[in-house]
């Protein structure tokens, strides 16, 4: 026997995160995109062309992770990386027509997962839970 305490926060949080990730993976599978790609495509659609570094910063991921996400997204036909017209050393990321076509349905699929996550929780509990999640790990 051990006197190690139950992980009352980490264990349910990790279990829920895995379940949500599985649901998002399944919901986005018909569109051929990962949730990371969805987040990037959504961000570009809302804010226009971006530099890879600004995408990484806004999505709170490492630049090396962003580079591999961009490579896979470009290979899948979701984005175009073009030379920056203002700086020949830079690259600007834009969406393809294909991304714009499938994004409304992909957003609906993600929103369905969002609704499912919240369906059994009252408004007050939901707001408290959102606050808890936002404050649980501050970088």
N, CA, C and O atoms as CSV, one atom per row, in Angstrom:
chain,resi,resn,atom,element,x,y,z
A,1,UNK,N,N,0.836,-1.194,0.000
A,1,UNK,CA,C,0.000,0.000,0.000
A,1,UNK,C,C,0.875,1.250,0.000
A,1,UNK,O,O,1.991,1.256,0.520
A,2,UNK,N,N,0.338,2.290,-0.593
A,2,UNK,CA,C,1.063,3.552,-0.657
A,2,UNK,C,C,0.203,4.651,-0.050
A,2,UNK,O,O,-1.022,4.544,0.013
A,3,UNK,N,N,0.856,5.684,0.384
A,3,UNK,CA,C,0.096,6.818,0.920
A,3,UNK,C,C,-0.012,7.946,-0.108
A,3,UNK,O,O,-0.300,9.091,0.241
A,4,UNK,N,N,0.221,7.609,-1.375
A,4,UNK,CA,C,0.091,8.595,-2.447
A,4,UNK,C,C,-1.392,8.951,-2.587
A,4,UNK,O,O,-2.223,8.052,-2.717
A,5,UNK,N,N,-1.741,10.237,-2.563
A,5,UNK,CA,C,-3.159,10.608,-2.596
A,5,UNK,C,C,-3.781,10.408,-3.974
A,5,UNK,O,O,-3.082,10.352,-4.986
A,6,UNK,N,N,-5.118,10.301,-3.992
A,6,UNK,CA,C,-5.846,10.249,-5.253
A,6,UNK,C,C,-5.600,11.546,-6.019
A,6,UNK,O,O,-5.486,12.619,-5.426
A,7,UNK,N,N,-5.521,11.434,-7.317
A,7,UNK,CA,C,-5.339,12.610,-8.163
A,7,UNK,C,C,-6.732,13.137,-8.523
A,7,UNK,O,O,-7.285,12.799,-9.569
A,8,UNK,N,N,-7.279,13.958,-7.650
A,8,UNK,CA,C,-8.663,14.412,-7.770
A,8,UNK,C,C,-8.860,15.466,-8.861
A,8,UNK,O,O,-9.994,15.692,-9.283
A,9,UNK,N,N,-7.819,16.099,-9.319
A,9,UNK,CA,C,-7.927,17.085,-10.395
A,9,UNK,C,C,-7.332,16.522,-11.683
A,9,UNK,O,O,-7.980,16.524,-12.729
A,10,UNK,N,N,-6.111,16.049,-11.597
A,10,UNK,CA,C,-5.390,15.617,-12.795
A,10,UNK,C,C,-6.059,14.427,-13.480
A,10,UNK,O,O,-6.193,14.419,-14.704
A,11,UNK,N,N,-6.477,13.430,-12.718
A,11,UNK,CA,C,-7.037,12.230,-13.333
A,11,UNK,C,C,-8.324,12.521,-14.107
A,11,UNK,O,O,-8.415,12.147,-15.276
A,12,UNK,N,N,-9.326,13.177,-13.500
A,12,UNK,CA,C,-10.532,13.455,-14.296
A,12,UNK,C,C,-10.281,14.449,-15.431
A,12,UNK,O,O,-10.915,14.359,-16.482
A,13,UNK,N,N,-9.379,15.376,-15.229
A,13,UNK,CA,C,-9.051,16.334,-16.278
A,13,UNK,C,C,-8.418,15.620,-17.468
A,13,UNK,O,O,-8.781,15.881,-18.615
A,14,UNK,N,N,-7.486,14.734,-17.204
A,14,UNK,CA,C,-6.822,13.971,-18.254
A,14,UNK,C,C,-7.814,13.042,-18.961
A,14,UNK,O,O,-7.783,12.924,-20.185
A,15,UNK,N,N,-8.676,12.396,-18.214
A,15,UNK,CA,C,-9.684,11.511,-18.807
A,15,UNK,C,C,-10.612,12.295,-19.729
A,15,UNK,O,O,-10.909,11.858,-20.841
A,16,UNK,N,N,-11.069,13.460,-19.257
A,16,UNK,CA,C,-11.950,14.292,-20.073
A,16,UNK,C,C,-11.234,14.793,-21.324
A,16,UNK,O,O,-11.814,14.800,-22.409
A,17,UNK,N,N,-9.987,15.210,-21.181
A,17,UNK,CA,C,-9.221,15.714,-22.330
A,17,UNK,C,C,-9.054,14.620,-23.387
A,17,UNK,O,O,-9.189,14.885,-24.581
A,18,UNK,N,N,-8.765,13.407,-22.956
A,18,UNK,CA,C,-8.626,12.302,-23.916
A,18,UNK,C,C,-9.943,12.027,-24.628
A,18,UNK,O,O,-9.958,11.784,-25.834
A,19,UNK,N,N,-11.051,12.062,-23.887
A,19,UNK,CA,C,-12.366,11.812,-24.487
A,19,UNK,C,C,-12.715,12.903,-25.504
A,19,UNK,O,O,-13.214,12.605,-26.590
A,20,UNK,N,N,-12.458,14.145,-25.155
A,20,UNK,CA,C,-12.739,15.251,-26.076
A,20,UNK,C,C,-11.842,15.145,-27.308
A,20,UNK,O,O,-12.308,15.356,-28.428
A,21,UNK,N,N,-10.578,14.825,-27.121
A,21,UNK,CA,C,-9.670,14.671,-28.265
A,21,UNK,C,C,-10.127,13.553,-29.197
A,21,UNK,O,O,-10.063,13.698,-30.418
A,22,UNK,N,N,-10.586,12.441,-28.629
A,22,UNK,CA,C,-11.100,11.345,-29.465
A,22,UNK,C,C,-12.326,11.805,-30.254
A,22,UNK,O,O,-12.444,11.519,-31.446
A,23,UNK,N,N,-13.236,12.519,-29.588
A,23,UNK,CA,C,-14.448,13.000,-30.252
A,23,UNK,C,C,-14.099,13.992,-31.367
A,23,UNK,O,O,-14.680,13.936,-32.451
A,24,UNK,N,N,-13.163,14.891,-31.105
A,24,UNK,CA,C,-12.752,15.860,-32.130
A,24,UNK,C,C,-12.092,15.162,-33.313
A,24,UNK,O,O,-12.337,15.523,-34.464
A,25,UNK,N,N,-11.266,14.173,-33.037
A,25,UNK,CA,C,-10.614,13.413,-34.107
A,25,UNK,C,C,-11.661,12.767,-35.007
A,25,UNK,O,O,-11.566,12.839,-36.232
A,26,UNK,N,N,-12.660,12.137,-34.394
A,26,UNK,CA,C,-13.722,11.494,-35.172
A,26,UNK,C,C,-14.556,12.519,-35.939
A,26,UNK,O,O,-14.908,12.287,-37.095
A,27,UNK,N,N,-14.874,13.645,-35.309
A,27,UNK,CA,C,-15.706,14.666,-35.943
A,27,UNK,C,C,-15.014,15.300,-37.141
A,27,UNK,O,O,-15.674,15.656,-38.118
A,28,UNK,N,N,-13.698,15.444,-37.079
A,28,UNK,CA,C,-12.951,16.101,-38.158
A,28,UNK,C,C,-12.417,15.123,-39.200
A,28,UNK,O,O,-11.932,15.550,-40.248
A,29,UNK,N,N,-12.496,13.830,-38.934
A,29,UNK,CA,C,-11.986,12.825,-39.869
A,29,UNK,C,C,-12.588,12.968,-41.268
A,29,UNK,O,O,-11.850,12.861,-42.247
A,30,UNK,N,N,-13.915,13.208,-41.406
A,30,UNK,CA,C,-14.465,13.329,-42.765
A,30,UNK,C,C,-13.875,14.484,-43.575
A,30,UNK,O,O,-13.954,14.487,-44.803
A,31,UNK,N,N,-13.295,15.449,-42.897
A,31,UNK,CA,C,-12.720,16.608,-43.580
A,31,UNK,C,C,-11.216,16.450,-43.785
A,31,UNK,O,O,-10.573,17.313,-44.384
A,32,UNK,N,N,-10.659,15.350,-43.289
A,32,UNK,CA,C,-9.242,15.062,-43.474
A,32,UNK,C,C,-8.322,15.969,-42.691
A,32,UNK,O,O,-7.170,16.174,-43.074
A,33,UNK,N,N,-8.831,16.523,-41.577
A,33,UNK,CA,C,-7.986,17.447,-40.812
A,33,UNK,C,C,-7.937,17.065,-39.344
A,33,UNK,O,O,-8.855,16.454,-38.796
A,34,UNK,N,N,-6.831,17.450,-38.733
A,34,UNK,CA,C,-6.668,17.286,-37.293
A,34,UNK,C,C,-7.250,18.509,-36.592
A,34,UNK,O,O,-7.552,19.512,-37.240
A,35,UNK,N,N,-7.406,18.431,-35.285
A,35,UNK,CA,C,-7.907,19.582,-34.545
A,35,UNK,C,C,-6.898,20.728,-34.607
A,35,UNK,O,O,-7.293,21.893,-34.671
A,36,UNK,N,N,-5.608,20.414,-34.588
A,36,UNK,CA,C,-4.583,21.457,-34.712
A,36,UNK,C,C,-4.712,22.182,-36.048
A,36,UNK,O,O,-4.610,23.407,-36.108
A,37,UNK,N,N,-4.934,21.426,-37.112
A,37,UNK,CA,C,-5.126,22.047,-38.420
A,37,UNK,C,C,-6.409,22.868,-38.440
A,37,UNK,O,O,-6.436,23.966,-38.996
A,38,UNK,N,N,-7.472,22.341,-37.836
A,38,UNK,CA,C,-8.722,23.090,-37.764
A,38,UNK,C,C,-8.507,24.435,-37.075
A,38,UNK,O,O,-8.949,25.470,-37.575
A,39,UNK,N,N,-7.832,24.420,-35.936
A,39,UNK,CA,C,-7.597,25.663,-35.185
A,39,UNK,C,C,-6.817,26.669,-36.019
A,39,UNK,O,O,-7.123,27.862,-36.008
A,40,UNK,N,N,-5.821,26.193,-36.736
A,40,UNK,CA,C,-5.017,27.065,-37.581
A,40,UNK,C,C,-5.852,27.624,-38.735
A,40,UNK,O,O,-5.798,28.823,-39.010
A,41,UNK,N,N,-6.612,26.781,-39.402
A,41,UNK,CA,C,-7.438,27.211,-40.527
A,41,UNK,C,C,-8.491,28.216,-40.057
A,41,UNK,O,O,-8.731,29.230,-40.713
A,42,UNK,N,N,-9.108,27.927,-38.930
A,42,UNK,CA,C,-10.111,28.828,-38.361
A,42,UNK,C,C,-9.496,30.191,-38.051
A,42,UNK,O,O,-10.094,31.228,-38.341
A,43,UNK,N,N,-8.311,30.186,-37.466
A,43,UNK,CA,C,-7.621,31.431,-37.126
A,43,UNK,C,C,-7.302,32.256,-38.376
A,43,UNK,O,O,-7.509,33.470,-38.388
A,44,UNK,N,N,-6.806,31.609,-39.410
A,44,UNK,CA,C,-6.490,32.311,-40.652
A,44,UNK,C,C,-7.769,32.846,-41.290
A,44,UNK,O,O,-7.791,33.964,-41.803
A,45,UNK,N,N,-8.828,32.049,-41.258
A,45,UNK,CA,C,-10.090,32.495,-41.842
A,45,UNK,C,C,-10.627,33.731,-41.121
A,45,UNK,O,O,-11.170,34.636,-41.755
A,46,UNK,N,N,-10.477,33.769,-39.812
A,46,UNK,CA,C,-10.990,34.898,-39.028
A,46,UNK,C,C,-10.099,36.138,-39.139
A,46,UNK,O,O,-10.589,37.266,-39.094
A,47,UNK,N,N,-8.796,35.923,-39.282
A,47,UNK,CA,C,-7.871,37.055,-39.227
A,47,UNK,C,C,-7.089,37.342,-40.486
A,47,UNK,O,O,-6.273,38.263,-40.508
A,48,UNK,N,N,-7.315,36.585,-41.521
A,48,UNK,CA,C,-6.582,36.806,-42.753
A,48,UNK,C,C,-5.219,36.137,-42.729
A,48,UNK,O,O,-4.897,35.420,-41.782
A,49,UNK,N,N,-4.415,36.364,-43.761
A,49,UNK,CA,C,-3.093,35.738,-43.847
A,49,UNK,C,C,-2.267,35.997,-42.586
A,49,UNK,O,O,-2.352,37.061,-41.972
A,50,UNK,N,N,-1.479,35.010,-42.222
A,50,UNK,CA,C,-0.637,35.087,-41.022
A,50,UNK,C,C,0.776,34.638,-41.345
A,50,UNK,O,O,1.013,33.897,-42.299
A,51,UNK,N,N,1.697,35.100,-40.537
A,51,UNK,CA,C,3.047,34.558,-40.535
A,51,UNK,C,C,3.041,33.304,-39.663
A,51,UNK,O,O,2.275,33.226,-38.703
A,52,UNK,N,N,3.882,32.324,-39.985
A,52,UNK,CA,C,3.950,31.135,-39.142
A,52,UNK,C,C,4.206,31.468,-37.667
A,52,UNK,O,O,3.625,30.842,-36.781
A,53,UNK,N,N,5.064,32.438,-37.408
A,53,UNK,CA,C,5.371,32.781,-36.010
A,53,UNK,C,C,4.147,33.343,-35.291
A,53,UNK,O,O,3.956,33.067,-34.106
A,54,UNK,N,N,3.317,34.120,-35.977
A,54,UNK,CA,C,2.127,34.653,-35.313
A,54,UNK,C,C,1.094,33.555,-35.090
A,54,UNK,O,O,0.373,33.580,-34.093
A,55,UNK,N,N,1.012,32.593,-36.005
A,55,UNK,CA,C,0.128,31.447,-35.791
A,55,UNK,C,C,0.562,30.664,-34.558
A,55,UNK,O,O,-0.263,30.314,-33.714
A,56,UNK,N,N,1.850,30.393,-34.461
A,56,UNK,CA,C,2.367,29.641,-33.309
A,56,UNK,C,C,2.082,30.379,-32.008
A,56,UNK,O,O,1.670,29.770,-31.021
A,57,UNK,N,N,2.296,31.662,-32.008
A,57,UNK,CA,C,2.062,32.465,-30.804
A,57,UNK,C,C,0.585,32.462,-30.416
A,57,UNK,O,O,0.244,32.242,-29.254
A,58,UNK,N,N,-0.282,32.705,-31.384
A,58,UNK,CA,C,-1.718,32.776,-31.102
A,58,UNK,C,C,-2.303,31.423,-30.709
A,58,UNK,O,O,-3.262,31.362,-29.940
A,59,UNK,N,N,-1.738,30.347,-31.228
A,59,UNK,CA,C,-2.218,29.012,-30.891
A,59,UNK,C,C,-1.461,28.412,-29.702
A,59,UNK,O,O,-1.757,27.302,-29.261
A,60,UNK,N,N,-0.482,29.163,-29.194
A,60,UNK,CA,C,0.304,28.765,-28.029
A,60,UNK,C,C,0.991,27.415,-28.235
A,60,UNK,O,O,0.900,26.513,-27.402
A,61,UNK,N,N,1.683,27.306,-29.373
A,61,UNK,CA,C,2.463,26.104,-29.649
A,61,UNK,C,C,3.874,26.509,-30.055
A,61,UNK,O,O,4.121,27.654,-30.433
A,62,UNK,N,N,4.785,25.565,-29.972
A,62,UNK,CA,C,6.176,25.803,-30.346
A,62,UNK,C,C,6.277,26.013,-31.856
A,62,UNK,O,O,5.477,25.474,-32.620
A,63,UNK,N,N,7.257,26.795,-32.273
A,63,UNK,CA,C,7.422,27.062,-33.703
A,63,UNK,C,C,7.742,25.782,-34.484
A,63,UNK,O,O,7.351,25.647,-35.643
A,64,UNK,N,N,8.448,24.850,-33.853
A,64,UNK,CA,C,8.738,23.585,-34.533
A,64,UNK,C,C,7.458,22.778,-34.749
A,64,UNK,O,O,7.302,22.134,-35.787
A,65,UNK,N,N,6.550,22.806,-33.788
A,65,UNK,CA,C,5.257,22.134,-33.932
A,65,UNK,C,C,4.450,22.823,-35.023
A,65,UNK,O,O,3.783,22.164,-35.820
A,66,UNK,N,N,4.511,24.146,-35.055
A,66,UNK,CA,C,3.792,24.900,-36.085
A,66,UNK,C,C,4.326,24.539,-37.457
A,66,UNK,O,O,3.554,24.387,-38.404
A,67,UNK,N,N,5.630,24.400,-37.574
A,67,UNK,CA,C,6.239,24.061,-38.868
A,67,UNK,C,C,5.722,22.721,-39.376
A,67,UNK,O,O,5.412,22.592,-40.560
A,68,UNK,N,N,5.622,21.723,-38.502
A,68,UNK,CA,C,5.128,20.420,-38.951
A,68,UNK,C,C,3.627,20.470,-39.241
A,68,UNK,O,O,3.153,19.796,-40.155
A,69,UNK,N,N,2.877,21.259,-38.473
A,69,UNK,CA,C,1.442,21.422,-38.738
A,69,UNK,C,C,1.243,22.087,-40.098
A,69,UNK,O,O,0.378,21.671,-40.869
A,70,UNK,N,N,2.034,23.114,-40.396
A,70,UNK,CA,C,1.949,23.785,-41.693
A,70,UNK,C,C,2.299,22.831,-42.836
A,70,UNK,O,O,1.636,22.823,-43.873
A,71,UNK,N,N,3.326,22.043,-42.640
A,71,UNK,CA,C,3.746,21.108,-43.687
A,71,UNK,C,C,2.632,20.111,-44.008
A,71,UNK,O,O,2.329,19.860,-45.174
A,72,UNK,N,N,2.023,19.544,-42.954
A,72,UNK,CA,C,0.937,18.583,-43.168
A,72,UNK,C,C,-0.292,19.269,-43.782
A,72,UNK,O,O,-0.946,18.709,-44.662
A,73,UNK,N,N,-0.599,20.482,-43.309
A,73,UNK,CA,C,-1.763,21.207,-43.836
A,73,UNK,C,C,-1.565,21.590,-45.301
A,73,UNK,O,O,-2.506,21.549,-46.093
A,74,UNK,N,N,-0.341,21.961,-45.652
A,74,UNK,CA,C,-0.051,22.294,-47.048
A,74,UNK,C,C,-0.165,21.045,-47.915
A,74,UNK,O,O,-0.716,21.093,-49.014
A,75,UNK,N,N,0.358,19.929,-47.417
A,75,UNK,CA,C,0.275,18.673,-48.157
A,75,UNK,C,C,-1.152,18.204,-48.362
A,75,UNK,O,O,-1.461,17.552,-49.360
A,76,UNK,N,N,-2.025,18.537,-47.416
A,76,UNK,CA,C,-3.431,18.150,-47.509
A,76,UNK,C,C,-4.258,19.133,-48.340
A,76,UNK,O,O,-5.448,18.916,-48.572
A,77,UNK,N,N,-3.617,20.209,-48.781
A,77,UNK,CA,C,-4.313,21.174,-49.615
A,77,UNK,C,C,-5.143,22.189,-48.854
A,77,UNK,O,O,-6.066,22.778,-49.416
A,78,UNK,N,N,-4.826,22.407,-47.563
A,78,UNK,CA,C,-5.587,23.352,-46.744
A,78,UNK,C,C,-5.030,24.773,-46.790
A,78,UNK,O,O,-5.779,25.742,-46.667
A,79,UNK,N,N,-3.726,24.889,-46.965
A,79,UNK,CA,C,-3.074,26.205,-46.918
A,79,UNK,C,C,-2.091,26.363,-48.068
A,79,UNK,O,O,-1.707,25.403,-48.737
A,80,UNK,N,N,-1.704,27.607,-48.264
A,80,UNK,CA,C,-0.639,27.941,-49.217
A,80,UNK,C,C,0.368,28.795,-48.459
A,80,UNK,O,O,0.001,29.759,-47.787
A,81,UNK,N,N,1.638,28.431,-48.576
A,81,UNK,CA,C,2.714,29.266,-48.023
A,81,UNK,C,C,3.341,30.020,-49.187
A,81,UNK,O,O,3.833,29.423,-50.144
A,82,UNK,N,N,3.311,31.343,-49.082
A,82,UNK,CA,C,3.824,32.194,-50.156
A,82,UNK,C,C,4.871,33.149,-49.606
A,82,UNK,O,O,4.857,33.474,-48.418
A,83,UNK,N,N,5.782,33.601,-50.466
A,83,UNK,CA,C,6.755,34.600,-50.010
A,83,UNK,C,C,6.027,35.864,-49.544
A,83,UNK,O,O,5.042,36.292,-50.146
A,84,UNK,N,N,6.529,36.437,-48.471
A,84,UNK,CA,C,5.969,37.688,-47.947
A,84,UNK,C,C,6.313,38.805,-48.919
A,84,UNK,O,O,7.490,39.013,-49.213
A,85,UNK,N,N,5.316,39.533,-49.430
A,85,UNK,CA,C,5.621,40.614,-50.372
A,85,UNK,C,C,6.408,41.763,-49.738
A,85,UNK,O,O,7.022,42.562,-50.444
A,86,UNK,N,N,6.386,41.843,-48.388
A,86,UNK,CA,C,7.086,42.923,-47.685
A,86,UNK,C,C,8.473,42.527,-47.191
A,86,UNK,O,O,9.269,43.383,-46.806
A,87,UNK,N,N,8.760,41.224,-47.204
A,87,UNK,CA,C,10.041,40.741,-46.693
A,87,UNK,C,C,10.359,39.431,-47.405
A,87,UNK,O,O,9.731,38.410,-47.126
A,88,UNK,N,N,11.307,39.446,-48.301
A,88,UNK,CA,C,11.629,38.275,-49.115
A,88,UNK,C,C,12.045,37.067,-48.279
A,88,UNK,O,O,11.966,35.933,-48.751
A,89,UNK,N,N,12.484,37.299,-47.047
A,89,UNK,CA,C,12.882,36.180,-46.189
A,89,UNK,C,C,11.696,35.517,-45.506
A,89,UNK,O,O,11.813,34.395,-45.012
A,90,UNK,N,N,10.551,36.203,-45.473
A,90,UNK,CA,C,9.396,35.715,-44.736
A,90,UNK,C,C,8.411,34.929,-45.586
A,90,UNK,O,O,8.486,34.916,-46.814
A,91,UNK,N,N,7.486,34.275,-44.896
A,91,UNK,CA,C,6.452,33.467,-45.527
A,91,UNK,C,C,5.108,33.894,-44.948
A,91,UNK,O,O,4.994,34.178,-43.756
A,92,UNK,N,N,4.098,33.936,-45.803
A,92,UNK,CA,C,2.740,34.247,-45.388
A,92,UNK,C,C,1.870,33.024,-45.672
A,92,UNK,O,O,1.983,32.393,-46.723
A,93,UNK,N,N,1.001,32.706,-44.712
A,93,UNK,CA,C,0.132,31.534,-44.833
A,93,UNK,C,C,-1.285,32.000,-45.134
A,93,UNK,O,O,-1.850,32.822,-44.414
A,94,UNK,N,N,-1.850,31.457,-46.215
A,94,UNK,CA,C,-3.232,31.763,-46.599
A,94,UNK,C,C,-3.995,30.456,-46.788
A,94,UNK,O,O,-3.402,29.379,-46.853
A,95,UNK,N,N,-5.310,30.569,-46.876
A,95,UNK,CA,C,-6.157,29.388,-47.064
A,95,UNK,C,C,-6.378,29.102,-48.537
A,95,UNK,O,O,-6.338,29.997,-49.381
A,96,UNK,N,N,-6.612,27.841,-48.818
A,96,UNK,CA,C,-7.003,27.438,-50.166
A,96,UNK,C,C,-8.529,27.523,-50.274
A,96,UNK,O,O,-9.229,27.642,-49.268
A,97,UNK,N,N,-9.020,27.462,-51.489
A,97,UNK,CA,C,-10.468,27.412,-51.696
A,97,UNK,C,C,-11.051,26.173,-51.034
A,97,UNK,O,O,-12.159,26.208,-50.499
A,98,UNK,N,N,-10.301,25.079,-51.073
A,98,UNK,CA,C,-10.758,23.836,-50.434
A,98,UNK,C,C,-11.027,24.058,-48.949
A,98,UNK,O,O,-12.053,23.609,-48.438
A,99,UNK,N,N,-10.134,24.733,-48.256
A,99,UNK,CA,C,-10.331,25.017,-46.827
A,99,UNK,C,C,-11.592,25.838,-46.616
A,99,UNK,O,O,-12.400,25.541,-45.736
A,100,UNK,N,N,-11.749,26.852,-47.415
A,100,UNK,CA,C,-12.926,27.726,-47.270
A,100,UNK,C,C,-14.222,26.960,-47.522
A,100,UNK,O,O,-15.247,27.257,-46.908
A,101,UNK,N,N,-14.181,25.982,-48.418
A,101,UNK,CA,C,-15.372,25.176,-48.722
A,101,UNK,C,C,-15.758,24.275,-47.564
A,101,UNK,O,O,-16.940,24.168,-47.236
A,102,UNK,N,N,-14.788,23.626,-46.940
A,102,UNK,CA,C,-15.115,22.648,-45.904
A,102,UNK,C,C,-15.183,23.254,-44.499
A,102,UNK,O,O,-15.704,22.622,-43.580
A,103,UNK,N,N,-14.668,24.460,-44.326
A,103,UNK,CA,C,-14.611,25.049,-42.987
A,103,UNK,C,C,-15.979,25.206,-42.324
A,103,UNK,O,O,-16.081,24.909,-41.133
A,104,UNK,N,N,-17.034,25.649,-43.002
A,104,UNK,CA,C,-18.321,25.753,-42.312
A,104,UNK,C,C,-18.810,24.419,-41.726
A,104,UNK,O,O,-19.330,24.382,-40.611
A,105,UNK,N,N,-18.643,23.334,-42.476
A,105,UNK,CA,C,-19.058,22.022,-41.966
A,105,UNK,C,C,-18.141,21.558,-40.836
A,105,UNK,O,O,-18.606,20.970,-39.860
A,106,UNK,N,N,-16.848,21.817,-40.964
A,106,UNK,CA,C,-15.913,21.434,-39.892
A,106,UNK,C,C,-16.222,22.216,-38.624
A,106,UNK,O,O,-16.173,21.659,-37.527
A,107,UNK,N,N,-16.539,23.495,-38.759
A,107,UNK,CA,C,-16.920,24.302,-37.588
A,107,UNK,C,C,-18.175,23.733,-36.936
A,107,UNK,O,O,-18.250,23.643,-35.710
A,108,UNK,N,N,-19.148,23.354,-37.736
A,108,UNK,CA,C,-20.381,22.770,-37.189
A,108,UNK,C,C,-20.071,21.482,-36.427
A,108,UNK,O,O,-20.661,21.225,-35.378
A,109,UNK,N,N,-19.161,20.681,-36.942
A,109,UNK,CA,C,-18.787,19.436,-36.271
A,109,UNK,C,C,-18.112,19.718,-34.931
A,109,UNK,O,O,-18.379,19.035,-33.942
A,110,UNK,N,N,-17.241,20.722,-34.901
A,110,UNK,CA,C,-16.564,21.088,-33.651
A,110,UNK,C,C,-17.564,21.682,-32.662
A,110,UNK,O,O,-17.506,21.388,-31.468
A,111,UNK,N,N,-18.471,22.507,-33.149
A,111,UNK,CA,C,-19.490,23.088,-32.261
A,111,UNK,C,C,-20.404,22.015,-31.670
A,111,UNK,O,O,-20.891,22.165,-30.549
A,112,UNK,N,N,-20.638,20.942,-32.409
A,112,UNK,CA,C,-21.432,19.839,-31.875
A,112,UNK,C,C,-20.708,19.174,-30.700
A,112,UNK,O,O,-21.344,18.788,-29.720
A,113,UNK,N,N,-19.402,19.042,-30.794
A,113,UNK,CA,C,-18.619,18.490,-29.683
A,113,UNK,C,C,-18.668,19.459,-28.507
A,113,UNK,O,O,-18.812,19.030,-27.363
A,114,UNK,N,N,-18.550,20.751,-28.771
A,114,UNK,CA,C,-18.645,21.771,-27.720
A,114,UNK,C,C,-19.979,21.661,-26.994
A,114,UNK,O,O,-20.028,21.694,-25.764
A,115,UNK,N,N,-21.063,21.529,-27.759
A,115,UNK,CA,C,-22.393,21.415,-27.155
A,115,UNK,C,C,-22.512,20.140,-26.329
A,115,UNK,O,O,-23.091,20.148,-25.243
A,116,UNK,N,N,-21.968,19.056,-26.842
A,116,UNK,CA,C,-22.015,17.792,-26.106
A,116,UNK,C,C,-21.268,17.902,-24.781
A,116,UNK,O,O,-21.699,17.341,-23.774
A,117,UNK,N,N,-20.159,18.616,-24.780
A,117,UNK,CA,C,-19.389,18.798,-23.545
A,117,UNK,C,C,-20.191,19.574,-22.497
A,117,UNK,O,O,-20.023,19.360,-21.297
A,118,UNK,N,N,-21.048,20.461,-22.948
A,118,UNK,CA,C,-21.762,21.349,-22.029
A,118,UNK,C,C,-23.187,20.900,-21.724
A,118,UNK,O,O,-23.837,21.477,-20.852
A,119,UNK,N,N,-23.685,19.885,-22.423
A,119,UNK,CA,C,-25.111,19.562,-22.338
A,119,UNK,C,C,-25.586,19.114,-20.959
A,119,UNK,O,O,-26.739,19.361,-20.605
A,120,UNK,N,N,-24.750,18.477,-20.189
A,120,UNK,CA,C,-25.199,17.983,-18.891
A,120,UNK,C,C,-24.767,18.877,-17.738
A,120,UNK,O,O,-24.830,18.476,-16.576
A,121,UNK,N,N,-24.328,20.091,-18.062
A,121,UNK,CA,C,-23.823,21.000,-17.040
A,121,UNK,C,C,-24.672,22.269,-17.061
A,121,UNK,O,O,-24.926,22.835,-18.124
A,122,UNK,N,N,-25.108,22.712,-15.884
A,122,UNK,CA,C,-25.900,23.939,-15.814
A,122,UNK,C,C,-25.052,25.142,-16.191
A,122,UNK,O,O,-23.824,25.061,-16.194
A,123,UNK,N,N,-25.695,26.249,-16.506
A,123,UNK,CA,C,-24.981,27.462,-16.890
A,123,UNK,C,C,-23.993,27.917,-15.836
A,123,UNK,O,O,-22.869,28.301,-16.160
A,124,UNK,N,N,-24.401,27.877,-14.578
A,124,UNK,CA,C,-23.516,28.306,-13.498
A,124,UNK,C,C,-22.320,27.362,-13.360
A,124,UNK,O,O,-21.185,27.806,-13.184
A,125,UNK,N,N,-22.585,26.068,-13.441
A,125,UNK,CA,C,-21.487,25.094,-13.367
A,125,UNK,C,C,-20.545,25.251,-14.549
A,125,UNK,O,O,-19.327,25.138,-14.406
A,126,UNK,N,N,-21.113,25.508,-15.704
A,126,UNK,CA,C,-20.305,25.671,-16.921
A,126,UNK,C,C,-19.379,26.871,-16.778
A,126,UNK,O,O,-18.186,26.776,-17.066
A,127,UNK,N,N,-19.924,27.997,-16.335
A,127,UNK,CA,C,-19.097,29.193,-16.172
A,127,UNK,C,C,-18.004,28.970,-15.128
A,127,UNK,O,O,-16.864,29.392,-15.321
A,128,UNK,N,N,-18.351,28.309,-14.025
A,128,UNK,CA,C,-17.344,28.003,-13.009
A,128,UNK,C,C,-16.275,27.061,-13.538
A,128,UNK,O,O,-15.090,27.221,-13.246
A,129,UNK,N,N,-16.707,26.075,-14.321
A,129,UNK,CA,C,-15.757,25.121,-14.894
A,129,UNK,C,C,-14.827,25.766,-15.892
A,129,UNK,O,O,-13.637,25.456,-15.933
A,130,UNK,N,N,-15.368,26.669,-16.703
A,130,UNK,CA,C,-14.537,27.378,-17.679
A,130,UNK,C,C,-13.496,28.225,-16.952
A,130,UNK,O,O,-12.329,28.257,-17.341
A,131,UNK,N,N,-13.928,28.908,-15.894
A,131,UNK,CA,C,-12.985,29.701,-15.100
A,131,UNK,C,C,-11.910,28.825,-14.487
A,131,UNK,O,O,-10.733,29.185,-14.492
A,132,UNK,N,N,-12.308,27.676,-13.959
A,132,UNK,CA,C,-11.359,26.732,-13.370
A,132,UNK,C,C,-10.332,26.297,-14.407
A,132,UNK,O,O,-9.130,26.314,-14.140
A,133,UNK,N,N,-10.809,25.904,-15.599
A,133,UNK,CA,C,-9.890,25.428,-16.634
A,133,UNK,C,C,-8.933,26.529,-17.096
A,133,UNK,O,O,-7.759,26.265,-17.354
A,134,UNK,N,N,-9.431,27.750,-17.197
A,134,UNK,CA,C,-8.565,28.853,-17.615
A,134,UNK,C,C,-7.498,29.181,-16.576
A,134,UNK,O,O,-6.416,29.655,-16.923
A,135,UNK,N,N,-7.794,28.934,-15.319
A,135,UNK,CA,C,-6.864,29.292,-14.254
A,135,UNK,C,C,-6.008,28.129,-13.766
A,135,UNK,O,O,-5.075,28.344,-12.992
A,136,UNK,N,N,-6.297,26.917,-14.194
A,136,UNK,CA,C,-5.620,25.750,-13.639
A,136,UNK,C,C,-4.138,25.716,-13.994
A,136,UNK,O,O,-3.318,25.258,-13.198
A,137,UNK,N,N,-3.801,26.185,-15.152
A,137,UNK,CA,C,-2.393,26.134,-15.571
A,137,UNK,C,C,-2.055,27.405,-16.314
A,137,UNK,O,O,-2.335,27.537,-17.505
A,138,UNK,N,N,-1.473,28.307,-15.630
A,138,UNK,CA,C,-1.079,29.572,-16.262
A,138,UNK,C,C,0.403,29.498,-16.616
A,138,UNK,O,O,1.246,29.158,-15.787
A,139,UNK,N,N,0.691,29.827,-17.873
A,139,UNK,CA,C,2.096,29.763,-18.287
A,139,UNK,C,C,2.782,31.070,-18.043
A,139,UNK,O,O,3.972,31.206,-18.330
